[in-house]
Amino acid sequence: MIVICLHNTWGYNLEDYAAYMVGEDETYIEMTTDDGYRMLFYTIDAGQNSEGKMIYRYYAFIDYLADKEVVIEIFGYSETTLDGEVIAVFDEDVFQNICRSFAFVS
């Protein structure tokens, strides 16, 4: 499952808003989306699944402040389960590619 949110940052810049959302001490990788916008990408430890395998929470924040006055937040987990069954698995590279491909249609 992937969640996409549009946020008004109430005057915060991209870095400060992302830090507010995920935590000041978390580190990120800065990259560019396919359509040329700045994106900050976080990979955060989210614990372990029932088999002891690490689970990560991925966050991407895309800077549309100049054009749309919003920051796009995209997040999800490396593994999503429903009723005990794994329904989605993403490695970091795949999730980054999904986030980089985000674009407004109009």
N, C-alpha and C positions, 0 to 999 in steps of 0.2 A: 504494500500500500504506500502510495506517495501522496503527500499533502502539499498543496500549493496555496499560499496566502499572500494577499496584497496588504502591505502595511503603510500607513501614514506614520512617519518617524517623529513627528512633532518637533522638528528642528534638528534632530540628531543626524550626523553624517553616517555613511555606511558602516564604518568600523565601530563607532560607538554604539550604534543601534544593534549590530550583530553581537557585540560583547554584552550588551544589556540582556539580550535574549538567551544566549547560551552560557554566559559566565565570563567574567573578566580574565580568568586564568587560562581559558582554552585557547589553543593555537589554531591557526587556519592556513590554508594555502590560497594565495591569490591567483586567479586565472581570468580568462576572458571568455564570454559566451560566444556562440557561433555567429551572433550578429553584432559582436564588438563591445558588449557591456562588461563592466567590472563585476567579478563574482568572487566572493569569499566562501571557501569550502571548509567545513569542519568535519572531523571524524572523532566521535566521542564514545568512550567505553560505556556500554549499557548493560554489562553483566554477562551472564552465561545462560545458554539454553538448558533444557532438561538433560542433555547429553554432555554438558560441561564445555561446549564449544562457545567461544567468545561471540557476543552480539554487539554490534556497533550502531549508534544513531548517527545518521548523516544529516548535515544541514548545509544548505547553500543560500546565500544572500546575494541578490543581484541588484545592482545600483541603477534604478530607473528614476532617480530623484530629479535630474535635470529635465527629462522628457515628460514624465508622467506624475512626478511628485510622490512616488511610492518606492518601496523596496519590496522585491519579491522574495519570499522565504519559501524554500522547498525543503521538506524533511521526510525522513523515513528511516526504517531499520534495515540492517543487513539481512535480517530474517524476520518474517511475519508469520504468526501462526493463528489459526482459527479452530476452535474446538479441538486443540491438541494436534492439528495437522499443519504442516508447513505449507503455506500458500504462495509465498514469494521469497526469493533469495536474491540479494544484490551484493556484488562485491564493490569495492570502492570505485574502481575505474568505470564500471557500468553506471553507477549512480552519478558520478561526475559527468559522464557523457549525457545522461538524461537531463541533468540540470543545465549544462551548457547549451542544450538544444532548445531551451525555453525561449519563446518569442511571443510578443503581442501580435495578434492577427491584424488588428486595425490601428 
